[in-house]
Structure formats: C-alpha cells, structure tokens
Amino acid sequence: MIDTGESWNALLLALGFLLLLEGLLPFLSPQSWRALFAQAAKLTDGQLRFLGLTALVVGCAILLTAFD
C-alpha cells in the first residue's frame, strides 16, 4: 500500500515537472508559442479530440510503466 504523504509528494513532483515543461516554450520562444496556438485554433473539434485522446493514452502508458 502506498503512503498518502508519499502519494502527495509524487503528485506535486509531477505537477512541478508539467509546469516546468509547459513554461519552457513560451519563455524561450514566445513567437513560436503564439504560432503553435494559432495553428491549434485552426484544428477541427475532431482533430483536437484525437490529440487529447493521444495525450491521455501516452500519459497513462507512461504512468503504468513508471509504477509497474
């Protein structure tokens, strides 16, 4: 059984890494970040859903392999 305190530490660590990675592109290249979002705004709902589903599946696979 996983300790609750340990679980919260792992969750906060993961959130910290997520924010670090999410902040890199706008910090290093704001123009590229704007261009990326302009392109994303042009995608259809189906394309965005597919990207979201792909991210969910990859994220779940990473978590399953990391905690296996």
Helices and strands as residue ranges (DSSP letters): H 4-28, H 30-41, H 45-66
